[in-house]
Amino acid sequence: MEEDVGQLSHAELVEKRFVLFAEGCLGLFTSKIAASLIRYNGDRCVAVIDSRKAGQTVQDVLGYGGAIPIVGRVEQALDLHPEVLIVGKGLHSADLPSGWKPHLLAAVRNGLHVINSIHFRLADDPDIARAVREQGVTVWETKDSPPVPLNRARVLDLDTWVVHTCGSDSNIGKKTAALEIWKEAGRRGIPTGFAATGQSGMLISGHGVAVDGVPGDFMAGAVEQAVLGAAAGNEWVVVEGQGSLNHIGFSSVALAILHGSLPHALVFCHRLGAERTKVWDTPIIPIPELIRMNEELTVFERPAKVAAVSVNSFGFTDEDYRREAEKLEADTGLPVVDPLRDDGAARLVDALRAHQLETADRRAAAARLR
């Protein structure tokens, strides 16, 4: 949508009370954006739209989020005074699902601003575009590509220490690991920036870029720009990962983030027990091999190693989680933790701080050579 004088900024939009649109898909792994926003910005969520689960609460469906109600239509959430409707699911297509249009039209016609998380631009639908003009609401198309330069490795000139969360698949916890590290480092007094590379991270932090909406040649430059922005005034930057190098659909995005962020250290993320990638259903090769792949594809100006493994252990009992984590620790020789269990985030920051100290001399020598 075109910007005009009355349009709200992205930072203003993410601070407002919102209703999440997750029609037919609310779930921990089926509506990634919605699940993330409820976990991190749930205090501003007034309701979720999913007609299949109407009458339940978010707690009933996700296991967290409390008494946020689930309703079947936008109109049923209006008494709760939302200001923004957020599309809580990304799609692997550029189409607008036919069943979604009535909900989006109802939101706009009732004066709600819209944050759109799919590749389809709402301005391309004449009915929605007309309603937006008539109501004067703001639409943030999160997939719109900002003007960005090519990657010029300017991150190498920063004094900031850069951490990147990579992994074995999409939607396994790379963003969650990054956010938990960001929060825990801040609690310890380490000034830390968060570089969002996808819609969920952008909506939680209020800044960043959706890398999968950027033309291929400019993806790494977009990441570089996000890291430079997040580094201002900070000692650390945590860069949110996307996709995976071994994923036939999302390897290009993963590599662009790796080369655009030029990290000092990696945190490898994996969904515990997963043997095949989601969506494309390809085998996940052994984790030690994937760790080596990520390390070997870091650039020679700044070779990076994995400092820890972050796992998503949803559905595992405490006993099963500990047993599987110990096996993975034996396989990789690295600490393995779930950042959402016990003191997992603290252990990740401990591992990163130790890695930073261990590699300080090597970084200083590399800096002298540049």
C-alpha positions as CSV (number, residue, x, y, z in Angstrom):
1,M,0.0,0.0,0.0
2,E,1.2,3.5,-0.7
3,E,2.3,5.5,2.3
4,D,0.7,8.9,3.0
5,V,0.8,11.5,5.6
6,G,-1.7,9.8,7.8
7,Q,-0.1,6.4,7.8
8,L,1.3,4.8,10.9
9,S,4.9,3.7,11.2
10,H,5.8,0.0,11.7
11,A,7.0,0.8,15.2
12,E,3.7,2.4,16.0
13,L,1.7,-0.5,14.6
14,V,3.5,-3.2,16.7
15,E,2.7,-1.3,19.9
16,K,-1.1,-1.4,19.4
17,R,-3.7,-3.9,20.6
18,F,-4.2,-6.6,18.0
19,V,-6.3,-9.5,16.9
20,L,-4.5,-12.4,15.3
21,F,-5.9,-14.0,12.2
22,A,-5.1,-17.7,12.1
23,E,-8.2,-19.1,10.3
24,G,-8.1,-22.9,10.2
25,C,-4.5,-23.1,11.3
26,L,-3.9,-22.0,14.9
27,G,-1.2,-24.2,16.4
28,L,2.4,-24.2,17.6
29,F,3.8,-25.5,14.3
30,T,0.9,-24.5,11.9
31,S,0.8,-20.7,12.6
32,K,4.3,-19.8,13.5
33,I,3.8,-16.0,13.5
34,A,0.7,-16.2,15.7
35,A,2.4,-18.6,18.1
36,S,5.4,-16.3,18.4
37,L,3.4,-13.2,19.0
38,I,1.3,-14.8,21.7
39,R,4.5,-16.0,23.4
40,Y,6.3,-12.6,23.3
41,N,3.6,-9.9,22.8
42,G,0.6,-11.7,24.2
43,D,-0.2,-8.8,26.5
44,R,-1.4,-6.9,23.5
45,C,-3.4,-9.7,21.8
46,V,-7.1,-9.4,22.5
47,A,-8.3,-12.4,20.5
48,V,-7.4,-15.0,17.8
49,I,-9.6,-15.8,14.8
50,D,-9.9,-19.5,14.0
51,S,-13.4,-20.8,13.3
52,R,-12.3,-24.4,13.9
53,K,-11.3,-23.7,17.5
54,A,-13.8,-20.9,18.3
55,G,-14.9,-21.1,22.0
56,Q,-11.6,-22.3,23.2
57,T,-8.8,-20.2,24.7
58,V,-5.2,-19.9,23.4
59,Q,-4.0,-21.8,26.5
60,D,-6.2,-24.7,25.4
61,V,-4.6,-24.9,22.0
62,L,-1.0,-23.8,22.5
63,G,-0.4,-24.7,26.1
64,Y,0.5,-21.1,26.9
65,G,-1.0,-17.7,26.4
66,G,-3.7,-17.8,29.1
67,A,-7.3,-16.8,28.6
68,I,-7.0,-15.0,25.2
69,P,-10.3,-16.0,23.5
70,I,-10.5,-17.7,20.1
71,V,-13.4,-16.5,17.9
72,G,-14.8,-17.3,14.5
73,R,-15.1,-13.9,12.9
74,V,-13.5,-10.4,13.1
75,E,-16.8,-8.9,14.3
76,Q,-16.8,-11.1,17.4
77,A,-13.5,-9.5,18.5
78,L,-14.5,-5.9,18.0
79,D,-15.9,-5.5,21.6
80,L,-12.4,-6.2,22.8
81,H,-11.2,-3.0,21.0
82,P,-8.4,-4.3,18.8
83,E,-6.6,-1.6,16.7
84,V,-4.7,-3.9,14.3
85,L,-5.4,-7.3,12.6
86,I,-2.2,-9.3,12.1
87,V,-2.1,-12.2,9.7
88,G,-0.6,-14.9,11.9
89,K,0.6,-17.3,9.3
90,G,3.0,-17.1,6.3
91,L,2.2,-19.1,3.2
92,H,4.4,-21.0,0.7
93,S,2.6,-19.3,-2.2
94,A,1.8,-15.9,-3.6
95,D,-2.0,-16.4,-3.6
96,L,-4.7,-15.0,-1.3
97,P,-6.7,-18.0,0.0
98,S,-10.3,-17.5,-1.0
99,G,-11.6,-18.0,2.5
100,W,-9.4,-15.2,3.9
101,K,-10.8,-12.3,1.9
102,P,-14.1,-11.8,3.8
103,H,-12.1,-11.7,7.1
104,L,-9.6,-9.1,5.8
105,L,-12.4,-7.0,4.3
106,A,-14.3,-7.1,7.6
107,A,-11.3,-5.9,9.5
108,V,-10.6,-3.0,7.2
109,R,-14.3,-2.0,7.0
110,N,-14.3,-1.8,10.7
111,G,-11.3,0.5,10.8
112,L,-8.6,-2.0,11.8
113,H,-5.1,-1.5,10.5
114,V,-3.6,-4.6,8.9
115,I,-0.2,-6.2,9.1
116,N,0.0,-8.7,6.2
117,S,2.5,-11.6,6.6
118,I,2.0,-13.4,3.2
119,H,3.5,-12.8,-0.2
120,F,0.2,-11.6,-1.7
121,R,-0.1,-7.8,-1.6
122,L,-3.4,-6.7,-0.4
123,A,-3.3,-3.7,-2.8
124,D,-3.6,-6.3,-5.6
125,D,-7.2,-7.1,-4.5
126,P,-9.4,-4.3,-5.8
127,D,-12.1,-4.7,-3.1
128,I,-9.6,-4.7,-0.2
129,A,-7.6,-1.8,-1.8
130,R,-10.8,0.3,-2.1
131,A,-11.8,-0.4,1.5
132,V,-8.3,0.6,2.7
133,R,-8.6,3.9,0.8
134,E,-12.1,4.6,2.1
135,Q,-11.2,3.8,5.8
136,G,-7.8,5.5,5.7
137,V,-6.2,2.6,7.6
138,T,-2.5,1.6,7.4
139,V,-1.5,-1.7,5.8
140,W,2.0,-3.0,6.5
141,E,3.1,-5.4,3.8
142,T,5.9,-7.2,5.7
143,K,7.1,-8.9,2.5
144,D,7.8,-5.6,0.7
145,S,11.4,-5.4,0.0
146,P,13.2,-2.2,1.3
147,P,15.8,-0.5,-0.9
148,V,19.0,-2.2,0.0
149,P,22.6,-2.3,-1.4
150,L,24.6,-5.4,-2.1
151,N,26.5,-6.9,0.8
152,R,29.8,-5.1,1.3
153,A,31.0,-6.9,4.4
154,R,30.7,-3.8,6.5
155,V,29.8,-6.0,9.5
156,L,33.5,-6.8,9.6
157,D,34.2,-3.2,10.7
158,L,31.9,-3.4,13.7
159,D,33.2,-3.8,17.3
160,T,30.0,-5.7,18.1
161,W,30.1,-9.5,18.6
162,V,27.6,-11.2,16.3
163,V,25.8,-14.5,17.0
164,H,23.6,-16.2,14.4
165,T,21.1,-19.0,15.0
166,C,21.2,-21.5,12.1
167,G,19.5,-25.0,12.0
168,S,18.3,-28.2,10.5
169,D,14.9,-27.1,9.1
170,S,12.4,-24.2,9.0
171,N,10.1,-23.5,11.9
172,I,12.2,-25.4,14.6
173,G,13.1,-22.6,17.0
174,K,15.8,-20.4,15.5
175,K,13.8,-17.3,16.2
176,T,12.9,-18.4,19.7
177,A,16.6,-19.2,20.5
178,A,17.7,-15.8,19.2
179,L,15.0,-14.0,21.2
180,E,15.8,-15.9,24.4
181,I,19.5,-15.2,24.0
182,W,18.7,-11.6,23.4
183,K,16.5,-11.3,26.5
184,E,18.9,-13.2,28.7
185,A,22.0,-11.3,27.6
186,G,20.1,-8.1,28.3
187,R,19.2,-9.3,31.8
188,R,22.9,-9.8,32.5
189,G,23.7,-6.3,31.5
190,I,25.2,-7.2,28.1
191,P,23.9,-4.5,25.7
192,T,22.4,-6.7,22.9
193,G,20.6,-5.9,19.7
194,F,18.3,-8.3,17.8
195,A,18.4,-8.4,14.0
196,A,15.1,-9.8,12.8
197,T,15.1,-11.5,9.4
198,G,11.5,-12.6,9.2
199,Q,8.0,-11.3,9.9
200,S,7.6,-12.7,13.5
201,G,10.9,-11.2,14.6
202,M,10.0,-7.9,13.0
203,L,6.6,-7.8,14.7
204,I,8.1,-8.6,18.1
205,S,11.0,-6.2,17.9
206,G,9.5,-3.5,15.6
207,H,12.4,-3.6,13.1
208,G,14.4,-5.8,10.7
209,V,13.6,-7.2,7.3
210,A,11.7,-10.2,5.9
211,V,14.6,-11.6,3.9
212,D,12.4,-14.0,1.8
213,G,10.8,-11.0,0.2
214,V,14.1,-9.5,-1.0
215,P,15.5,-10.2,-4.6
216,G,18.2,-12.8,-4.4
217,D,21.2,-10.6,-5.1
218,F,20.2,-8.3,-2.4
219,M,19.3,-10.7,0.4
220,A,22.7,-10.7,2.1
221,G,22.8,-6.9,1.8
222,A,19.4,-6.6,3.5
223,V,20.8,-8.8,6.4
224,E,23.9,-6.7,6.6
225,Q,21.8,-3.6,6.9
226,A,19.7,-5.2,9.7
227,V,22.8,-6.2,11.6
228,L,24.4,-2.7,11.3
229,G,21.2,-1.2,12.6
230,A,21.0,-3.7,15.5
231,A,24.6,-3.1,16.4
232,A,24.3,0.6,17.2
233,G,25.2,1.1,20.9
234,N,25.4,-2.7,21.6
235,E,28.1,-5.2,22.5
236,W,26.3,-8.2,21.0
237,V,23.9,-8.7,18.1
238,V,21.8,-11.8,17.8
239,V,20.8,-12.6,14.2
240,E,17.6,-14.6,13.7
241,G,18.0,-17.5,11.3
242,Q,15.7,-18.6,8.5
243,G,15.4,-21.9,6.7
244,S,18.4,-24.2,6.6
245,L,21.3,-24.9,4.3
246,N,20.1,-28.5,3.8
247,H,16.5,-27.5,2.9
248,I,15.8,-27.6,-0.9
249,G,13.3,-24.8,-0.6
250,F,15.0,-22.4,1.8
251,S,18.8,-22.9,1.5
252,S,19.3,-19.6,-0.4
253,V,17.8,-17.6,2.4
254,A,19.9,-19.4,5.0
255,L,23.1,-18.8,3.1
256,A,22.3,-15.2,2.5
257,I,21.8,-14.6,6.3
258,L,25.1,-16.5,7.1
259,H,27.1,-14.4,4.6
260,G,25.2,-11.1,5.3
261,S,25.6,-11.3,9.1
262,L,29.2,-12.6,9.1
263,P,28.8,-14.0,12.6
264,H,31.5,-14.7,15.2
265,A,29.6,-17.6,16.6
266,L,26.7,-19.9,15.6
267,V,24.0,-21.6,17.7
268,F,22.7,-24.6,15.8
269,C,18.9,-25.3,16.3
270,H,17.1,-28.5,15.8
271,R,13.7,-30.0,16.6
272,L,14.5,-32.9,18.9
273,G,13.6,-36.2,17.3
274,A,12.9,-34.8,13.8
275,E,14.2,-37.0,11.0
276,R,12.8,-35.3,7.9
277,T,12.2,-31.6,6.9
278,K,8.7,-30.2,7.0
279,V,6.9,-29.3,3.8
280,W,9.4,-31.0,1.5
281,D,9.9,-34.1,3.6
282,T,13.6,-34.6,2.8
283,P,15.8,-36.6,5.2
284,I,17.7,-34.6,7.8
285,I,21.3,-35.7,7.6
286,P,23.2,-36.3,10.9
287,I,23.4,-33.2,13.1
288,P,27.3,-33.2,13.3
289,E,27.4,-33.1,9.5
290,L,25.0,-30.2,9.4
291,I,27.0,-28.4,12.0
292,R,30.2,-28.8,9.9
293,M,28.3,-27.7,6.8
294,N,27.3,-24.4,8.4
295,E,30.8,-23.8,9.8
296,E,32.5,-24.6,6.5
297,L,30.2,-22.1,4.6
298,T,31.1,-19.2,6.9
299,V,33.5,-16.9,5.0
300,F,37.3,-17.0,5.3
301,E,37.4,-13.4,6.6
302,R,35.5,-14.6,9.6
303,P,35.3,-18.3,10.1
304,A,32.7,-19.1,12.8
305,K,32.1,-22.2,14.9
306,V,29.0,-23.5,16.6
307,A,29.1,-22.7,20.3
308,A,26.0,-24.6,21.4
309,V,23.0,-26.5,20.2
310,S,19.5,-25.2,20.9
311,V,16.7,-27.8,20.7
312,N,12.9,-27.5,20.5
313,S,11.7,-30.4,22.8
314,F,8.0,-29.7,22.6
315,G,6.1,-32.9,23.4
316,F,9.0,-34.5,25.3
317,T,8.8,-35.4,28.9
318,D,11.5,-34.0,31.1
319,E,13.1,-37.5,31.3
320,D,13.0,-38.1,27.5
321,Y,14.3,-34.6,26.8
322,R,17.3,-35.1,29.1
323,R,18.1,-38.5,27.6
324,E,17.9,-37.2,24.0
325,A,19.8,-34.0,24.8
326,E,22.6,-36.1,26.4
327,K,22.8,-38.3,23.3
328,L,23.1,-35.2,21.1
329,E,25.7,-33.7,23.4
330,A,27.7,-36.9,23.0
331,D,27.4,-36.8,19.2
332,T,28.3,-33.1,18.8
333,G,30.6,-32.5,21.8
334,L,28.6,-29.3,22.5
335,P,26.1,-28.2,25.2
336,V,22.6,-29.0,24.1
337,V,19.7,-27.1,25.8
338,D,16.1,-26.1,25.2
339,P,16.0,-22.4,25.9
340,L,12.4,-22.6,27.1
341,R,13.1,-25.3,29.7
342,D,14.6,-24.7,33.1
343,D,17.6,-22.4,32.8
344,G,18.2,-23.2,29.0
345,A,18.6,-19.5,27.9
346,A,21.1,-18.9,30.7
347,R,23.1,-22.0,29.6
348,L,23.1,-20.7,26.0
349,V,24.5,-17.3,27.1
350,D,27.0,-19.0,29.3
351,A,28.2,-21.1,26.3
352,L,28.4,-18.0,24.1
353,R,30.2,-15.9,26.7
354,A,32.8,-18.7,27.1
355,H,33.2,-19.0,23.3
356,Q,33.7,-15.3,23.0
357,L,36.4,-15.3,25.6
358,E,38.1,-18.4,24.1
359,T,38.2,-16.8,20.6
360,A,39.2,-13.3,21.6
361,D,42.9,-13.7,20.6
362,R,42.0,-15.1,17.2
363,R,39.6,-12.2,16.6
364,A,42.3,-9.7,17.5
365,A,44.8,-11.3,15.2
366,A,42.3,-11.3,12.3
367,A,41.5,-7.6,12.9
368,R,45.2,-6.7,12.7
369,L,45.4,-8.4,9.2
370,R,42.5,-6.4,7.8
